[in-house]
């Protein structure tokens, strides 16, 4: 693997770190299996891209993307909480609806941003290569978001949200409005995912309606994988583990892309990625068992 | 005194490396997904390269990557190429080409193929003089000629069914053009959409009884599931015309178009010119000009249609 491919994997891993944080919120904190992310990731990309192509400020476009993602999360949570649709099904409904909505927003399936000015454009003037500057800039943004998320989850409201996911009956017994907590948590979760989508579109030069395919899979792999490798009881460790898992996933894809030397072909990529991620998950347990023996 | 031998050794190895580079050309290929049309274009490009002296395994090293239909993987493949720095990148499909253009901002030449609208995709600013390091061949199908063919073969047809995926940039631009042209040929368009291959069957069924003919544009989703369209066609006696030639062999009635293989050959010729020293930016974006009429007699039999002799005479190839 070359240095640029390695840095590219880090950059994508950091962008999907926002997705991992979002999936951590819904899947771990709220115990809400949420497939909306397959739609809110391209939603963020679509909103940001349309705004930027229309001549708008890329920062405003990114902020609008975050708001749009939050709204998508609210719709899913509303269907689950108020309409009493099973949460998994509610999120599937949002996901398939968002496919059409994203097409409507963009007006066509693909919007190119290759020559537009994005939030990353000012970085191009720096003397360093974009391959280094982009991941550093995204790392800075992700660090701020992670810090804020930690602060929130350890605040009084955050504790109430965690209690809602842990034991909704006990939480409402203690006077917590669990419906509001689910709505707020899902909004925050999908806002983070849409932010990832907006950053992806701007760093990769296009928004495409098909780019949401498998977002939930990548997010879950990052959350479950990261947390099985880095264990700890605090929220900070858990969120950092998700980001670590996301970067690890992208590194595994990068390794799989270079797997041709053992006779594997291009079409084997997904299989190799799955095996590598599975191996990374099992490895620590295997080690532990050997130590015990 | 010690320095000199080391210096000459370094110089020597640099020279050797230079010679080795001149002998072997590294080609990176990024393709969004594997399906017959895209694979045919890749094969065409490689065959043309071989004919022009760049033979895989001899003096051509190929790194072929396929994004499994996922644009985020395409971005990562592009990054791999940015690091490996091949002599040339062949990008098959719009998302793969965009990812390559975003990652390879240096002067590594990129040749795209199977891209319908490179201006809209912001791959080039000018079709005749692209400048920069990107050029390629577009796969815009000759829609005018195809509508004329349907009109000539079925003078009575009024309603023309169009089956496509609204999520594919190429398909949407084809359908927009068809909408503009249809009245001129006396067709009323009936559009149905399928956003994944599993939805094609249902979409095709909904056309039965509502249309006199079906036109399938160059659409990755529908072409992948063409058999479901053909089943409806044979059951309801509706002729199916396709934008790409390779679908006729699979059982569509007719197509007037170019083959993806020929498009690949044209792309390969462009790649060979770049490898022999020409600048990508100096080569105008190409379109495929060789049109071929392909017919399928078996399909005609299935829908109870006799292909008039004049069409059989014009046809380049007739399947049974």
Interface residues (C-beta under 8 A of the other chain):
Chain A: X1 X2 X3 X4 X5 X6 X7 X8 X9 X11 X12 X16 X99 X103 X108 X109 X110 X112 X113 X114 X115 X130 X131 X200 X203 X204 X205 X206 X208 X209 X210 X211 X213 X214 X218 X250 X253 X254 X257 X258 X260 X265 X266 X267 X269 X270
Chain B: X31 X34 X63 X64 X65 X66 X68 X69 X70 X71 X72 X73 X75 X76 X77 X78 X79 X80 X82 X83 X84 X94 X95 X98 X99 X101 X102 X103 X105 X120 X121 X122 X123 X125 X166 X167 X168 X169 X172 X173 X195
